[in-house]
Amino acid sequence: MAPMPIQESELRLDDLQAIAYVPEGGSKGGVLLLPTNAGTDRSNRKSSQLLAEAGLTTLLWDPYPGRGVPPDDERSKWSSATDDDWAFAGQARWLTYMAEELGVERLGALGFCMGGRLSLLLAARDHRLAALVSYYPTIRRPIPPNQKYDAVDMAPEIRCPATIVCPGRDHITTTEVYDDLRKALRGREQATIAQVYPEAGHGFIQARKPEAAVKMSWPQSVAFLTSNLLT
């Protein structure tokens, strides 16, 4: 099946920035994509485009408005300066924009790495979300001084179906943290799906390896979002 035609546009909302990917004719289901610490780089744009081609209006949130894409050796520095409350406030405004300006009736979120953690916090605080996918959320213990919230502690507040993608060889988020996160999510009334890839590392979608994990994980995540947001 040929991919759905989409329209790409850059958006500004006061001092906030995002990139919109809208399927031809619009969509009643939409996803706010919270990127890796690479921000609006080619890889995160491609993931957003793929979601739109699947029929989901997708907004790629820019964590560094006005600054562009960080150099590879500056990503950690840029991301560590991203304030939790500032991020949530901006993401909530984009959800409102999607609903009021783009006609999205069912809202979801997908996050990678830094965005994976922030997507958990967003879903815990904004119960408009009808679906959540969190890929290898960057959750460090002890919590770094720049972060205000523990994503695992807040996970029970998530009120929508959730998918969590856990690499077995994640060099940032430990196996123990993933175990605690899955336990916290499974204590809720809503459905939880855990994808576990023992041979994969942190960022495996962006690295495109191992190939088997990429081929299994992404289609499942897209199907999870479309089934919750388009039907």
C-alpha positions as CSV (number, residue, x, y, z in Angstrom):
1,M,0.0,0.0,0.0
2,A,1.4,3.4,-1.0
3,P,2.0,5.8,1.9
4,M,-0.6,8.5,2.5
5,P,0.3,11.9,1.1
6,I,1.2,14.4,3.8
7,Q,1.7,18.1,4.3
8,E,4.7,19.3,6.3
9,S,4.9,22.7,7.9
10,E,6.8,24.6,10.5
11,L,4.7,26.0,13.4
12,R,5.2,28.7,15.9
13,L,3.2,29.4,19.0
14,D,4.7,32.4,20.8
15,D,8.2,31.2,21.7
16,L,7.4,27.5,21.0
17,Q,8.2,25.7,17.8
18,A,7.1,22.4,16.2
19,I,6.9,20.7,12.8
20,A,3.5,19.4,11.7
21,Y,3.0,16.4,9.5
22,V,-0.7,16.3,8.4
23,P,-2.2,13.5,6.3
24,E,-4.1,14.6,3.3
25,G,-7.6,15.5,4.4
26,G,-6.5,15.7,8.1
27,S,-7.1,13.1,10.7
28,K,-9.1,12.6,13.9
29,G,-6.2,10.9,15.6
30,G,-2.9,12.7,16.3
31,V,0.4,12.1,18.0
32,L,2.8,14.6,19.7
33,L,6.3,13.2,19.1
34,L,8.8,14.0,21.8
35,P,12.2,13.5,20.2
36,T,15.6,12.3,21.3
37,N,18.1,14.8,22.5
38,A,18.9,15.4,18.9
39,G,15.7,17.5,18.6
40,T,14.3,18.0,15.2
41,D,17.0,16.2,13.4
42,R,16.6,14.0,10.3
43,S,15.8,10.8,12.3
44,N,13.1,12.3,14.4
45,R,11.6,14.0,11.3
46,K,11.5,10.7,9.6
47,S,9.7,9.0,12.5
48,S,7.1,11.8,12.5
49,Q,6.6,11.4,8.7
50,L,6.1,7.7,9.1
51,L,3.4,8.2,11.7
52,A,1.6,10.7,9.4
53,E,1.8,8.3,6.5
54,A,0.0,5.8,8.8
55,G,-2.8,8.3,9.0
56,L,-2.0,10.2,12.2
57,T,-1.6,13.9,12.3
58,T,1.8,14.3,14.0
59,L,3.5,17.3,15.6
60,L,7.3,17.0,16.2
61,W,8.0,19.1,19.4
62,D,11.1,21.2,19.3
63,P,12.9,21.1,22.6
64,Y,15.3,23.8,21.5
65,P,13.2,26.5,19.9
66,G,15.3,29.1,18.0
67,R,18.5,27.1,18.4
68,G,18.2,24.5,15.7
69,V,19.7,21.0,16.0
70,P,22.5,20.5,18.5
71,P,26.0,19.3,17.4
72,D,26.5,15.6,18.3
73,D,28.9,16.5,21.1
74,E,26.5,19.0,22.6
75,R,23.3,16.9,22.8
76,S,23.7,16.0,26.5
77,K,24.5,19.6,27.4
78,W,21.4,20.9,25.6
79,S,19.1,18.2,26.9
80,S,20.2,18.6,30.5
81,A,19.1,22.3,30.3
82,T,15.6,21.3,29.4
83,D,13.3,22.1,32.4
84,D,10.6,19.6,33.2
85,D,7.9,22.1,33.9
86,W,8.8,24.3,30.8
87,A,8.7,21.2,28.6
88,F,5.3,20.1,30.0
89,A,3.8,23.5,29.6
90,G,4.8,23.7,26.0
91,Q,3.7,20.2,25.2
92,A,0.3,20.8,26.7
93,R,-0.1,23.9,24.6
94,W,0.7,21.9,21.5
95,L,-1.9,19.3,22.4
96,T,-4.4,22.1,22.7
97,Y,-3.3,23.4,19.3
98,M,-3.8,19.9,17.8
99,A,-7.3,19.7,19.1
100,E,-8.4,23.2,18.4
101,E,-6.6,24.1,15.2
102,L,-6.0,20.7,13.5
103,G,-9.2,19.0,14.4
104,V,-7.6,16.1,16.3
105,E,-10.2,14.3,18.5
106,R,-8.0,11.6,20.0
107,L,-4.5,12.6,21.2
108,G,-1.5,10.4,21.7
109,A,2.2,10.8,22.4
110,L,5.3,9.0,21.4
111,G,8.7,9.7,22.9
112,F,12.3,8.5,22.3
113,C,15.1,8.7,24.9
114,M,14.8,12.1,26.5
115,G,11.4,12.4,24.9
116,G,10.6,8.9,26.2
117,R,10.9,10.1,29.8
118,L,9.1,13.4,29.1
119,S,6.3,11.4,27.4
120,L,5.7,9.5,30.7
121,L,5.6,12.8,32.6
122,L,3.2,14.3,30.1
123,A,0.8,11.4,30.2
124,A,0.9,11.4,34.0
125,R,-0.1,15.1,34.1
126,D,-2.3,15.6,31.1
127,H,-5.1,13.1,30.9
128,R,-6.2,14.1,27.5
129,L,-3.9,11.5,26.1
130,A,-5.6,8.4,24.7
131,A,-2.4,6.4,24.0
132,L,1.3,6.6,24.9
133,V,4.4,4.9,23.5
134,S,7.7,5.4,25.4
135,Y,10.8,4.2,23.7
136,Y,13.8,3.6,26.0
137,P,13.1,6.5,28.3
138,T,16.2,8.1,29.7
139,I,15.6,7.5,33.4
140,R,18.7,7.9,35.6
141,R,19.1,7.0,39.2
142,P,19.7,8.9,41.3
143,I,17.7,11.6,39.6
144,P,19.9,14.3,38.1
145,P,19.8,17.7,39.8
146,N,18.3,19.3,36.7
147,Q,15.2,17.1,36.8
148,K,12.2,17.7,39.0
149,Y,10.2,14.5,38.7
150,D,10.7,10.8,39.0
151,A,9.1,9.2,35.9
152,V,8.7,5.9,37.6
153,D,7.0,7.4,40.6
154,M,4.6,9.3,38.4
155,A,3.8,6.4,36.1
156,P,0.8,5.2,38.1
157,E,-0.9,8.5,37.3
158,I,-1.0,7.7,33.5
159,R,-4.6,7.1,32.5
160,C,-4.3,5.8,29.0
161,P,-3.1,2.6,27.4
162,A,0.7,2.6,27.3
163,T,3.5,0.8,25.4
164,I,7.0,0.8,26.9
165,V,9.9,-0.3,24.8
166,C,12.8,-1.7,26.8
167,P,16.2,-2.6,25.3
168,G,18.1,-5.3,27.2
169,R,21.5,-3.6,26.6
170,D,20.5,0.0,27.5
171,H,23.6,1.7,28.8
172,I,21.6,4.5,30.4
173,T,18.4,3.1,31.9
174,T,19.1,0.0,34.0
175,T,17.2,-3.3,34.0
176,E,16.1,-2.5,37.5
177,V,14.6,0.8,36.4
178,Y,12.7,-0.9,33.5
179,D,11.4,-3.5,35.9
180,D,10.2,-0.9,38.3
181,L,8.6,1.1,35.4
182,R,6.7,-2.0,34.1
183,K,5.5,-2.8,37.6
184,A,4.2,0.7,38.1
185,L,2.4,0.7,34.8
186,R,0.9,-2.7,35.3
187,G,-0.6,-1.7,38.6
188,R,-3.0,0.6,36.7
189,E,-6.4,-0.3,35.3
190,Q,-5.4,0.7,31.7
191,A,-3.7,-1.7,29.3
192,T,0.1,-1.9,29.4
193,I,2.3,-3.5,26.7
194,A,6.0,-4.1,27.3
195,Q,8.2,-4.7,24.3
196,V,11.5,-6.2,25.5
197,Y,14.5,-6.7,23.1
198,P,17.4,-8.4,25.0
199,E,20.0,-7.7,22.3
200,A,19.1,-4.1,21.6
201,G,20.7,-1.0,23.0
202,H,19.5,2.5,23.9
203,G,18.4,4.4,20.7
204,F,18.1,1.3,18.5
205,I,15.4,2.8,16.3
206,Q,17.7,5.7,15.5
207,A,20.7,3.4,15.0
208,R,18.6,1.1,12.9
209,K,20.1,-2.0,14.6
210,P,19.7,-4.7,15.5
211,E,17.5,-5.0,12.4
212,A,15.2,-7.6,13.9
213,A,14.3,-5.4,16.9
214,V,13.6,-2.4,14.6
215,K,11.4,-4.6,12.3
216,M,9.4,-5.9,15.2
217,S,9.1,-2.8,17.4
218,W,8.1,0.0,15.0
219,P,5.1,-1.7,13.3
220,Q,3.8,-2.8,16.7
221,S,4.0,0.8,18.0
222,V,2.3,2.3,15.0
223,A,-0.4,-0.3,15.2
224,F,-0.9,0.4,18.9
225,L,-1.3,4.1,18.2
226,T,-3.6,3.7,15.2
227,S,-5.8,1.2,17.0
228,N,-6.2,3.6,20.0
229,L,-6.5,6.9,18.1
230,L,-8.2,6.1,14.8
231,T,-10.8,3.5,15.7
